[in-house]
């Protein structure tokens, strides 16, 4: 499912490549739509706890932390790269 979402450009749709987020209202619409299916949040990579972690990292992380921790979450790679 995630491969299909990635191919359609829908993986992690609420976060931009640079770590910025949609507004709260826009994110609500994405999360609500994903939640219409039990597998929607997993397929789109918007499930807890990763969504909250991505939001926090996007807001307060340094550029190095974003590269190391946020980018893998956005791209759906579970383990951060070693430094």
PDB file of N, CA, C and O in Angstrom:
ATOM      1  N   UNK A   1       0.812  -1.193   0.000  1.00  0.00           N
ATOM      2  CA  UNK A   1       0.000   0.000   0.000  1.00  0.00           C
ATOM      3  C   UNK A   1       0.861   1.265   0.000  1.00  0.00           C
ATOM      4  O   UNK A   1       0.563   2.231  -0.701  1.00  0.00           O
ATOM      5  N   UNK A   2       1.913   1.242   0.783  1.00  0.00           N
ATOM      6  CA  UNK A   2       2.766   2.442   0.827  1.00  0.00           C
ATOM      7  C   UNK A   2       3.467   2.669  -0.498  1.00  0.00           C
ATOM      8  O   UNK A   2       3.683   3.812  -0.904  1.00  0.00           O
ATOM      9  N   UNK A   3       3.822   1.589  -1.173  1.00  0.00           N
ATOM     10  CA  UNK A   3       4.430   1.732  -2.496  1.00  0.00           C
ATOM     11  C   UNK A   3       3.468   2.402  -3.471  1.00  0.00           C
ATOM     12  O   UNK A   3       3.873   3.248  -4.268  1.00  0.00           O
ATOM     13  N   UNK A   4       2.206   2.026  -3.406  1.00  0.00           N
ATOM     14  CA  UNK A   4       1.198   2.661  -4.254  1.00  0.00           C
ATOM     15  C   UNK A   4       1.017   4.130  -3.882  1.00  0.00           C
ATOM     16  O   UNK A   4       0.923   4.993  -4.755  1.00  0.00           O
ATOM     17  N   UNK A   5       0.970   4.406  -2.586  1.00  0.00           N
ATOM     18  CA  UNK A   5       0.829   5.794  -2.132  1.00  0.00           C
ATOM     19  C   UNK A   5       2.038   6.616  -2.563  1.00  0.00           C
ATOM     20  O   UNK A   5       1.888   7.754  -3.007  1.00  0.00           O
ATOM     21  N   UNK A   6       3.233   6.049  -2.434  1.00  0.00           N
ATOM     22  CA  UNK A   6       4.455   6.750  -2.846  1.00  0.00           C
ATOM     23  C   UNK A   6       4.407   7.035  -4.341  1.00  0.00           C
ATOM     24  O   UNK A   6       4.708   8.146  -4.778  1.00  0.00           O
ATOM     25  N   UNK A   7       4.025   6.024  -5.125  1.00  0.00           N
ATOM     26  CA  UNK A   7       3.947   6.186  -6.577  1.00  0.00           C
ATOM     27  C   UNK A   7       2.936   7.236  -7.005  1.00  0.00           C
ATOM     28  O   UNK A   7       3.107   7.886  -8.036  1.00  0.00           O
ATOM     29  N   UNK A   8       1.877   7.402  -6.211  1.00  0.00           N
ATOM     30  CA  UNK A   8       0.854   8.390  -6.523  1.00  0.00           C
ATOM     31  C   UNK A   8       1.169   9.759  -5.926  1.00  0.00           C
ATOM     32  O   UNK A   8       0.390  10.699  -6.083  1.00  0.00           O
ATOM     33  N   UNK A   9       2.308   9.874  -5.241  1.00  0.00           N
ATOM     34  CA  UNK A   9       2.679  11.138  -4.624  1.00  0.00           C
ATOM     35  C   UNK A   9       1.867  11.457  -3.382  1.00  0.00           C
ATOM     36  O   UNK A   9       1.724  12.624  -3.021  1.00  0.00           O
ATOM     37  N   UNK A  10       1.329  10.426  -2.718  1.00  0.00           N
ATOM     38  CA  UNK A  10       0.472  10.628  -1.554  1.00  0.00           C
ATOM     39  C   UNK A  10       1.098  10.185  -0.242  1.00  0.00           C
ATOM     40  O   UNK A  10       0.450  10.273   0.802  1.00  0.00           O
ATOM     41  N   UNK A  11       2.333   9.714  -0.262  1.00  0.00           N
ATOM     42  CA  UNK A  11       2.968   9.289   0.978  1.00  0.00           C
ATOM     43  C   UNK A  11       3.342  10.520   1.795  1.00  0.00           C
ATOM     44  O   UNK A  11       3.993  11.433   1.288  1.00  0.00           O
ATOM     45  N   UNK A  12       2.935  10.541   3.041  1.00  0.00           N
ATOM     46  CA  UNK A  12       3.183  11.651   3.959  1.00  0.00           C
ATOM     47  C   UNK A  12       2.743  12.983   3.319  1.00  0.00           C
ATOM     48  O   UNK A  12       3.554  13.895   3.158  1.00  0.00           O
ATOM     49  N   UNK A  13       1.460  13.087   2.959  1.00  0.00           N
ATOM     50  CA  UNK A  13       1.003  14.255   2.205  1.00  0.00           C
ATOM     51  C   UNK A  13       0.926  15.548   2.995  1.00  0.00           C
ATOM     52  O   UNK A  13       0.762  16.616   2.405  1.00  0.00           O
ATOM     53  N   UNK A  14       1.039  15.482   4.298  1.00  0.00           N
ATOM     54  CA  UNK A  14       0.881  16.671   5.136  1.00  0.00           C
ATOM     55  C   UNK A  14       2.194  17.366   5.467  1.00  0.00           C
ATOM     56  O   UNK A  14       2.205  18.384   6.159  1.00  0.00           O
ATOM     57  N   UNK A  15       3.302  16.815   4.972  1.00  0.00           N
ATOM     58  CA  UNK A  15       4.620  17.396   5.247  1.00  0.00           C
ATOM     59  C   UNK A  15       5.342  17.603   3.923  1.00  0.00           C
ATOM     60  O   UNK A  15       5.380  16.713   3.074  1.00  0.00           O
ATOM     61  N   UNK A  16       5.909  18.782   3.764  1.00  0.00           N
ATOM     62  CA  UNK A  16       6.668  19.096   2.561  1.00  0.00           C
ATOM     63  C   UNK A  16       8.078  18.537   2.681  1.00  0.00           C
ATOM     64  O   UNK A  16       8.515  18.168   3.771  1.00  0.00           O
ATOM     65  N   UNK A  17       8.784  18.477   1.569  1.00  0.00           N
ATOM     66  CA  UNK A  17      10.130  17.890   1.541  1.00  0.00           C
ATOM     67  C   UNK A  17      11.092  18.569   2.513  1.00  0.00           C
ATOM     68  O   UNK A  17      12.008  17.922   3.020  1.00  0.00           O
ATOM     69  N   UNK A  18      10.899  19.861   2.781  1.00  0.00           N
ATOM     70  CA  UNK A  18      11.806  20.570   3.679  1.00  0.00           C
ATOM     71  C   UNK A  18      11.397  20.466   5.147  1.00  0.00           C
ATOM     72  O   UNK A  18      12.032  21.079   6.006  1.00  0.00           O
ATOM     73  N   UNK A  19      10.346  19.698   5.450  1.00  0.00           N
ATOM     74  CA  UNK A  19       9.923  19.497   6.826  1.00  0.00           C
ATOM     75  C   UNK A  19       8.797  20.409   7.279  1.00  0.00           C
ATOM     76  O   UNK A  19       8.257  20.223   8.369  1.00  0.00           O
ATOM     77  N   UNK A  20       8.430  21.397   6.459  1.00  0.00           N
ATOM     78  CA  UNK A  20       7.298  22.251   6.822  1.00  0.00           C
ATOM     79  C   UNK A  20       6.014  21.430   6.743  1.00  0.00           C
ATOM     80  O   UNK A  20       5.905  20.499   5.945  1.00  0.00           O
ATOM     81  N   UNK A  21       5.054  21.787   7.575  1.00  0.00           N
ATOM     82  CA  UNK A  21       3.758  21.102   7.635  1.00  0.00           C
ATOM     83  C   UNK A  21       2.675  21.940   6.973  1.00  0.00           C
ATOM     84  O   UNK A  21       2.805  23.156   6.830  1.00  0.00           O
ATOM     85  N   UNK A  22       1.610  21.267   6.575  1.00  0.00           N
ATOM     86  CA  UNK A  22       0.391  21.988   6.236  1.00  0.00           C
ATOM     87  C   UNK A  22      -0.096  22.700   7.492  1.00  0.00           C
ATOM     88  O   UNK A  22       0.393  22.416   8.586  1.00  0.00           O
ATOM     89  N   UNK A  23      -1.035  23.607   7.358  1.00  0.00           N
ATOM     90  CA  UNK A  23      -1.617  24.250   8.533  1.00  0.00           C
ATOM     91  C   UNK A  23      -2.380  23.204   9.344  1.00  0.00           C
ATOM     92  O   UNK A  23      -2.617  22.096   8.862  1.00  0.00           O
ATOM     93  N   UNK A  24      -2.762  23.550  10.568  1.00  0.00           N
ATOM     94  CA  UNK A  24      -3.531  22.624  11.400  1.00  0.00           C
ATOM     95  C   UNK A  24      -4.837  22.230  10.712  1.00  0.00           C
ATOM     96  O   UNK A  24      -5.210  21.057  10.707  1.00  0.00           O
ATOM     97  N   UNK A  25      -5.527  23.208  10.132  1.00  0.00           N
ATOM     98  CA  UNK A  25      -6.801  22.917   9.457  1.00  0.00           C
ATOM     99  C   UNK A  25      -6.587  22.003   8.256  1.00  0.00           C
ATOM    100  O   UNK A  25      -7.372  21.082   8.028  1.00  0.00           O
ATOM    101  N   UNK A  26      -5.538  22.250   7.495  1.00  0.00           N
ATOM    102  CA  UNK A  26      -5.252  21.402   6.332  1.00  0.00           C
ATOM    103  C   UNK A  26      -4.830  20.000   6.764  1.00  0.00           C
ATOM    104  O   UNK A  26      -5.232  19.010   6.153  1.00  0.00           O
ATOM    105  N   UNK A  27      -4.019  19.918   7.818  1.00  0.00           N
ATOM    106  CA  UNK A  27      -3.593  18.610   8.331  1.00  0.00           C
ATOM    107  C   UNK A  27      -4.798  17.834   8.846  1.00  0.00           C
ATOM    108  O   UNK A  27      -4.894  16.624   8.642  1.00  0.00           O
ATOM    109  N   UNK A  28      -5.712  18.523   9.508  1.00  0.00           N
ATOM    110  CA  UNK A  28      -6.938  17.874   9.971  1.00  0.00           C
ATOM    111  C   UNK A  28      -7.670  17.206   8.814  1.00  0.00           C
ATOM    112  O   UNK A  28      -8.122  16.068   8.941  1.00  0.00           O
ATOM    113  N   UNK A  29      -7.791  17.900   7.693  1.00  0.00           N
ATOM    114  CA  UNK A  29      -8.500  17.333   6.547  1.00  0.00           C
ATOM    115  C   UNK A  29      -7.802  16.084   6.022  1.00  0.00           C
ATOM    116  O   UNK A  29      -8.458  15.107   5.661  1.00  0.00           O
ATOM    117  N   UNK A  30      -6.477  16.117   5.979  1.00  0.00           N
ATOM    118  CA  UNK A  30      -5.709  14.951   5.514  1.00  0.00           C
ATOM    119  C   UNK A  30      -5.899  13.781   6.476  1.00  0.00           C
ATOM    120  O   UNK A  30      -6.179  12.661   6.050  1.00  0.00           O
ATOM    121  N   UNK A  31      -5.746  14.044   7.780  1.00  0.00           N
ATOM    122  CA  UNK A  31      -5.856  12.962   8.759  1.00  0.00           C
ATOM    123  C   UNK A  31      -7.275  12.410   8.832  1.00  0.00           C
ATOM    124  O   UNK A  31      -7.464  11.205   8.996  1.00  0.00           O
ATOM    125  N   UNK A  32      -8.260  13.272   8.714  1.00  0.00           N
ATOM    126  CA  UNK A  32      -9.646  12.811   8.726  1.00  0.00           C
ATOM    127  C   UNK A  32      -9.926  11.928   7.514  1.00  0.00           C
ATOM    128  O   UNK A  32     -10.551  10.876   7.650  1.00  0.00           O
ATOM    129  N   UNK A  33      -9.478  12.336   6.342  1.00  0.00           N
ATOM    130  CA  UNK A  33      -9.694  11.535   5.130  1.00  0.00           C
ATOM    131  C   UNK A  33      -8.970  10.196   5.241  1.00  0.00           C
ATOM    132  O   UNK A  33      -9.518   9.161   4.861  1.00  0.00           O
ATOM    133  N   UNK A  34      -7.747  10.211   5.757  1.00  0.00           N
ATOM    134  CA  UNK A  34      -6.995   8.958   5.916  1.00  0.00           C
ATOM    135  C   UNK A  34      -7.695   8.023   6.889  1.00  0.00           C
ATOM    136  O   UNK A  34      -7.654   6.805   6.718  1.00  0.00           O
ATOM    137  N   UNK A  35      -8.335   8.582   7.907  1.00  0.00           N
ATOM    138  CA  UNK A  35      -8.992   7.787   8.933  1.00  0.00           C
ATOM    139  C   UNK A  35     -10.297   7.156   8.497  1.00  0.00           C
ATOM    140  O   UNK A  35     -10.888   6.394   9.262  1.00  0.00           O
ATOM    141  N   UNK A  36     -10.763   7.445   7.303  1.00  0.00           N
ATOM    142  CA  UNK A  36     -11.991   6.820   6.808  1.00  0.00           C
ATOM    143  C   UNK A  36     -11.794   5.335   6.553  1.00  0.00           C
ATOM    144  O   UNK A  36     -12.760   4.574   6.499  1.00  0.00           O
ATOM    145  N   UNK A  37     -10.552   4.928   6.397  1.00  0.00           N
ATOM    146  CA  UNK A  37     -10.219   3.518   6.227  1.00  0.00           C
ATOM    147  C   UNK A  37      -9.329   3.091   7.387  1.00  0.00           C
ATOM    148  O   UNK A  37      -8.451   3.852   7.795  1.00  0.00           O
ATOM    149  N   UNK A  38      -9.534   1.890   7.928  1.00  0.00           N
ATOM    150  CA  UNK A  38      -8.650   1.442   9.015  1.00  0.00           C
ATOM    151  C   UNK A  38      -7.178   1.389   8.605  1.00  0.00           C
ATOM    152  O   UNK A  38      -6.293   1.516   9.452  1.00  0.00           O
ATOM    153  N   UNK A  39      -6.916   1.205   7.320  1.00  0.00           N
ATOM    154  CA  UNK A  39      -5.533   1.123   6.848  1.00  0.00           C
ATOM    155  C   UNK A  39      -5.033   2.431   6.245  1.00  0.00           C
ATOM    156  O   UNK A  39      -3.865   2.530   5.870  1.00  0.00           O
ATOM    157  N   UNK A  40      -5.897   3.432   6.146  1.00  0.00           N
ATOM    158  CA  UNK A  40      -5.517   4.700   5.532  1.00  0.00           C
ATOM    159  C   UNK A  40      -4.325   5.375   6.180  1.00  0.00           C
ATOM    160  O   UNK A  40      -3.387   5.751   5.476  1.00  0.00           O
ATOM    161  N   UNK A  41      -4.323   5.545   7.513  1.00  0.00           N
ATOM    162  CA  UNK A  41      -3.177   6.209   8.140  1.00  0.00           C
ATOM    163  C   UNK A  41      -1.855   5.469   7.916  1.00  0.00           C
ATOM    164  O   UNK A  41      -0.811   6.099   7.746  1.00  0.00           O
ATOM    165  N   UNK A  42      -1.900   4.151   7.916  1.00  0.00           N
ATOM    166  CA  UNK A  42      -0.680   3.371   7.682  1.00  0.00           C
ATOM    167  C   UNK A  42      -0.247   3.511   6.224  1.00  0.00           C
ATOM    168  O   UNK A  42       0.935   3.705   5.939  1.00  0.00           O
ATOM    169  N   UNK A  43      -1.199   3.414   5.310  1.00  0.00           N
ATOM    170  CA  UNK A  43      -0.877   3.490   3.884  1.00  0.00           C
ATOM    171  C   UNK A  43      -0.287   4.843   3.503  1.00  0.00           C
ATOM    172  O   UNK A  43       0.598   4.916   2.651  1.00  0.00           O
ATOM    173  N   UNK A  44      -0.773   5.917   4.131  1.00  0.00           N
ATOM    174  CA  UNK A  44      -0.313   7.263   3.787  1.00  0.00           C
ATOM    175  C   UNK A  44       0.820   7.763   4.676  1.00  0.00           C
ATOM    176  O   UNK A  44       1.335   8.861   4.465  1.00  0.00           O
ATOM    177  N   UNK A  45       1.211   6.965   5.671  1.00  0.00           N
ATOM    178  CA  UNK A  45       2.280   7.337   6.597  1.00  0.00           C
ATOM    179  C   UNK A  45       1.903   8.567   7.425  1.00  0.00           C
ATOM    180  O   UNK A  45       2.703   9.488   7.589  1.00  0.00           O
ATOM    181  N   UNK A  46       0.671   8.566   7.943  1.00  0.00           N
ATOM    182  CA  UNK A  46       0.211   9.667   8.797  1.00  0.00           C
ATOM    183  C   UNK A  46      -0.233   9.154  10.162  1.00  0.00           C
ATOM    184  O   UNK A  46      -0.993   9.828  10.857  1.00  0.00           O
ATOM    185  N   UNK A  47       0.231   7.968  10.552  1.00  0.00           N
ATOM    186  CA  UNK A  47      -0.232   7.350  11.795  1.00  0.00           C
ATOM    187  C   UNK A  47       0.594   7.819  12.994  1.00  0.00           C
ATOM    188  O   UNK A  47       1.723   8.290  12.863  1.00  0.00           O
ATOM    189  N   UNK A  48      -0.013   7.669  14.146  1.00  0.00           N
ATOM    190  CA  UNK A  48       0.691   7.933  15.397  1.00  0.00           C
ATOM    191  C   UNK A  48       1.634   6.767  15.671  1.00  0.00           C
ATOM    192  O   UNK A  48       1.328   5.649  15.255  1.00  0.00           O
ATOM    193  N   UNK A  49       2.733   6.962  16.330  1.00  0.00           N
ATOM    194  CA  UNK A  49       3.246   8.217  16.870  1.00  0.00           C
ATOM    195  C   UNK A  49       4.088   8.995  15.870  1.00  0.00           C
ATOM    196  O   UNK A  49       4.526  10.107  16.167  1.00  0.00           O
ATOM    197  N   UNK A  50       4.321   8.429  14.690  1.00  0.00           N
ATOM    198  CA  UNK A  50       5.220   9.084  13.741  1.00  0.00           C
ATOM    199  C   UNK A  50       4.741  10.471  13.321  1.00  0.00           C
ATOM    200  O   UNK A  50       5.560  11.372  13.143  1.00  0.00           O
ATOM    201  N   UNK A  51       3.439  10.660  13.161  1.00  0.00           N
ATOM    202  CA  UNK A  51       2.935  11.955  12.714  1.00  0.00           C
ATOM    203  C   UNK A  51       3.311  13.051  13.708  1.00  0.00           C
ATOM    204  O   UNK A  51       3.780  14.116  13.309  1.00  0.00           O
ATOM    205  N   UNK A  52       3.110  12.799  14.978  1.00  0.00           N
ATOM    206  CA  UNK A  52       3.474  13.784  15.998  1.00  0.00           C
ATOM    207  C   UNK A  52       4.968  14.037  16.054  1.00  0.00           C
ATOM    208  O   UNK A  52       5.407  15.172  16.240  1.00  0.00           O
ATOM    209  N   UNK A  53       5.743  12.984  15.895  1.00  0.00           N
ATOM    210  CA  UNK A  53       7.201  13.141  15.888  1.00  0.00           C
ATOM    211  C   UNK A  53       7.653  13.957  14.680  1.00  0.00           C
ATOM    212  O   UNK A  53       8.543  14.799  14.792  1.00  0.00           O
ATOM    213  N   UNK A  54       7.033  13.703  13.523  1.00  0.00           N
ATOM    214  CA  UNK A  54       7.388  14.465  12.320  1.00  0.00           C
ATOM    215  C   UNK A  54       7.039  15.941  12.503  1.00  0.00           C
ATOM    216  O   UNK A  54       7.797  16.819  12.091  1.00  0.00           O
ATOM    217  N   UNK A  55       5.897  16.208  13.118  1.00  0.00           N
ATOM    218  CA  UNK A  55       5.477  17.588  13.351  1.00  0.00           C
ATOM    219  C   UNK A  55       6.485  18.306  14.252  1.00  0.00           C
ATOM    220  O   UNK A  55       6.935  19.408  13.940  1.00  0.00           O
ATOM    221  N   UNK A  56       6.829  17.674  15.361  1.00  0.00           N
ATOM    222  CA  UNK A  56       7.766  18.282  16.306  1.00  0.00           C
ATOM    223  C   UNK A  56       9.136  18.508  15.663  1.00  0.00           C
ATOM    224  O   UNK A  56       9.719  19.583  15.805  1.00  0.00           O
ATOM    225  N   UNK A  57       9.645  17.504  14.963  1.00  0.00           N
ATOM    226  CA  UNK A  57      10.943  17.660  14.305  1.00  0.00           C
ATOM    227  C   UNK A  57      10.901  18.777  13.263  1.00  0.00           C
ATOM    228  O   UNK A  57      11.858  19.540  13.131  1.00  0.00           O
ATOM    229  N   UNK A  58       9.802  18.874  12.529  1.00  0.00           N
ATOM    230  CA  UNK A  58       9.667  19.926  11.525  1.00  0.00           C
ATOM    231  C   UNK A  58       9.676  21.313  12.135  1.00  0.00           C
ATOM    232  O   UNK A  58      10.120  22.271  11.504  1.00  0.00           O
ATOM    233  N   UNK A  59       9.187  21.424  13.361  1.00  0.00           N
ATOM    234  CA  UNK A  59       9.102  22.727  14.028  1.00  0.00           C
ATOM    235  C   UNK A  59      10.380  23.134  14.742  1.00  0.00           C
ATOM    236  O   UNK A  59      10.755  24.305  14.692  1.00  0.00           O
ATOM    237  N   UNK A  60      11.068  22.198  15.412  1.00  0.00           N
ATOM    238  CA  UNK A  60      12.153  22.607  16.307  1.00  0.00           C
ATOM    239  C   UNK A  60      13.520  21.999  15.999  1.00  0.00           C
ATOM    240  O   UNK A  60      14.514  22.415  16.593  1.00  0.00           O
ATOM    241  N   UNK A  61      13.596  21.045  15.107  1.00  0.00           N
ATOM    242  CA  UNK A  61      14.883  20.373  14.854  1.00  0.00           C
ATOM    243  C   UNK A  61      15.831  21.263  14.055  1.00  0.00           C
ATOM    244  O   UNK A  61      15.405  22.113  13.273  1.00  0.00           O
ATOM    245  N   UNK A  62      17.116  21.046  14.272  1.00  0.00           N
ATOM    246  CA  UNK A  62      18.129  21.710  13.454  1.00  0.00           C
ATOM    247  C   UNK A  62      18.119  21.062  12.072  1.00  0.00           C
ATOM    248  O   UNK A  62      17.498  20.017  11.879  1.00  0.00           O
ATOM    249  N   UNK A  63      18.794  21.668  11.128  1.00  0.00           N
ATOM    250  CA  UNK A  63      18.849  21.086   9.780  1.00  0.00           C
ATOM    251  C   UNK A  63      19.487  19.694   9.806  1.00  0.00           C
ATOM    252  O   UNK A  63      19.044  18.791   9.096  1.00  0.00           O
ATOM    253  N   UNK A  64      20.519  19.526  10.620  1.00  0.00           N
ATOM    254  CA  UNK A  64      21.161  18.216  10.745  1.00  0.00           C
ATOM    255  C   UNK A  64      20.219  17.172  11.330  1.00  0.00           C
ATOM    256  O   UNK A  64      20.195  16.030  10.871  1.00  0.00           O
ATOM    257  N   UNK A  65      19.445  17.555  12.340  1.00  0.00           N
ATOM    258  CA  UNK A  65      18.472  16.638  12.934  1.00  0.00           C
ATOM    259  C   UNK A  65      17.368  16.299  11.948  1.00  0.00           C
ATOM    260  O   UNK A  65      16.895  15.163  11.900  1.00  0.00           O
ATOM    261  N   UNK A  66      16.960  17.282  11.163  1.00  0.00           N
ATOM    262  CA  UNK A  66      15.947  17.008  10.135  1.00  0.00           C
ATOM    263  C   UNK A  66      16.470  15.995   9.125  1.00  0.00           C
ATOM    264  O   UNK A  66      15.745  15.075   8.747  1.00  0.00           O
ATOM    265  N   UNK A  67      17.700  16.145   8.688  1.00  0.00           N
ATOM    266  CA  UNK A  67      18.278  15.183   7.734  1.00  0.00           C
ATOM    267  C   UNK A  67      18.358  13.796   8.346  1.00  0.00           C
ATOM    268  O   UNK A  67      18.036  12.798   7.700  1.00  0.00           O
ATOM    269  N   UNK A  68      18.789  13.744   9.599  1.00  0.00           N
ATOM    270  CA  UNK A  68      19.022  12.441  10.240  1.00  0.00           C
ATOM    271  C   UNK A  68      17.733  11.751  10.693  1.00  0.00           C
ATOM    272  O   UNK A  68      17.589  10.540  10.528  1.00  0.00           O
ATOM    273  N   UNK A  69      16.804  12.509  11.260  1.00  0.00           N
ATOM    274  CA  UNK A  69      15.626  11.892  11.873  1.00  0.00           C
ATOM    275  C   UNK A  69      14.322  12.138  11.118  1.00  0.00           C
ATOM    276  O   UNK A  69      13.510  11.223  10.983  1.00  0.00           O
ATOM    277  N   UNK A  70      14.110  13.349  10.628  1.00  0.00           N
ATOM    278  CA  UNK A  70      12.845  13.662   9.971  1.00  0.00           C
ATOM    279  C   UNK A  70      12.757  13.065   8.576  1.00  0.00           C
ATOM    280  O   UNK A  70      11.743  12.468   8.214  1.00  0.00           O
ATOM    281  N   UNK A  71      13.816  13.228   7.795  1.00  0.00           N
ATOM    282  CA  UNK A  71      13.782  12.735   6.412  1.00  0.00           C
ATOM    283  C   UNK A  71      13.434  11.244   6.348  1.00  0.00           C
ATOM    284  O   UNK A  71      12.594  10.861   5.533  1.00  0.00           O
ATOM    285  N   UNK A  72      14.045  10.389   7.175  1.00  0.00           N
ATOM    286  CA  UNK A  72      13.669   8.967   7.122  1.00  0.00           C
ATOM    287  C   UNK A  72      12.201   8.718   7.478  1.00  0.00           C
ATOM    288  O   UNK A  72      11.579   7.820   6.910  1.00  0.00           O
ATOM    289  N   UNK A  73      11.640   9.493   8.404  1.00  0.00           N
ATOM    290  CA  UNK A  73      10.225   9.324   8.745  1.00  0.00           C
ATOM    291  C   UNK A  73       9.333   9.740   7.584  1.00  0.00           C
ATOM    292  O   UNK A  73       8.356   9.060   7.271  1.00  0.00           O
ATOM    293  N   UNK A  74       9.668  10.849   6.950  1.00  0.00           N
ATOM    294  CA  UNK A  74       8.878  11.315   5.811  1.00  0.00           C
ATOM    295  C   UNK A  74       8.953  10.301   4.674  1.00  0.00           C
ATOM    296  O   UNK A  74       7.949  10.013   4.022  1.00  0.00           O
ATOM    297  N   UNK A  75      10.134   9.768   4.444  1.00  0.00           N
ATOM    298  CA  UNK A  75      10.337   8.810   3.351  1.00  0.00           C
ATOM    299  C   UNK A  75       9.937   7.393   3.719  1.00  0.00           C
ATOM    300  O   UNK A  75      10.025   6.490   2.886  1.00  0.00           O
ATOM    301  N   UNK A  76       9.494   7.182   4.965  1.00  0.00           N
ATOM    302  CA  UNK A  76       9.091   5.871   5.463  1.00  0.00           C
ATOM    303  C   UNK A  76      10.257   4.889   5.543  1.00  0.00           C
ATOM    304  O   UNK A  76      10.115   3.708   5.226  1.00  0.00           O
ATOM    305  N   UNK A  77      11.393   5.391   5.967  1.00  0.00           N
ATOM    306  CA  UNK A  77      12.524   4.532   6.282  1.00  0.00           C
ATOM    307  C   UNK A  77      12.648   4.554   7.792  1.00  0.00           C
ATOM    308  O   UNK A  77      12.872   5.617   8.370  1.00  0.00           O
ATOM    309  N   UNK A  78      12.511   3.441   8.428  1.00  0.00           N
ATOM    310  CA  UNK A  78      12.382   3.382   9.885  1.00  0.00           C
ATOM    311  C   UNK A  78      13.645   3.750  10.647  1.00  0.00           C
ATOM    312  O   UNK A  78      13.553   4.498  11.621  1.00  0.00           O
ATOM    313  N   UNK A  79      14.782   3.282  10.272  1.00  0.00           N
ATOM    314  CA  UNK A  79      16.004   3.530  11.047  1.00  0.00           C
ATOM    315  C   UNK A  79      16.716   4.762  10.487  1.00  0.00           C
ATOM    316  O   UNK A  79      16.893   4.864   9.273  1.00  0.00           O
ATOM    317  N   UNK A  80      17.129   5.705  11.351  1.00  0.00           N
ATOM    318  CA  UNK A  80      17.887   6.852  10.846  1.00  0.00           C
ATOM    319  C   UNK A  80      19.251   6.405  10.348  1.00  0.00           C
ATOM    320  O   UNK A  80      19.814   5.432  10.851  1.00  0.00           O
ATOM    321  N   UNK A  81      19.789   7.122   9.350  1.00  0.00           N
ATOM    322  CA  UNK A  81      21.116   6.755   8.845  1.00  0.00           C
ATOM    323  C   UNK A  81      22.166   6.995   9.914  1.00  0.00           C
ATOM    324  O   UNK A  81      22.025   7.899  10.738  1.00  0.00           O
ATOM    325  N   UNK A  82      23.219   6.188   9.903  1.00  0.00           N
ATOM    326  CA  UNK A  82      24.291   6.407  10.875  1.00  0.00           C
ATOM    327  C   UNK A  82      25.116   7.598  10.458  1.00  0.00           C
ATOM    328  O   UNK A  82      25.278   7.877   9.270  1.00  0.00           O
ATOM    329  N   UNK A  83      25.646   8.312  11.467  1.00  0.00           N
ATOM    330  CA  UNK A  83      26.389   9.537  11.163  1.00  0.00           C
ATOM    331  C   UNK A  83      27.851   9.275  10.994  1.00  0.00           C
ATOM    332  O   UNK A  83      28.618  10.202  10.734  1.00  0.00           O
TER     333      UNK A  83
END
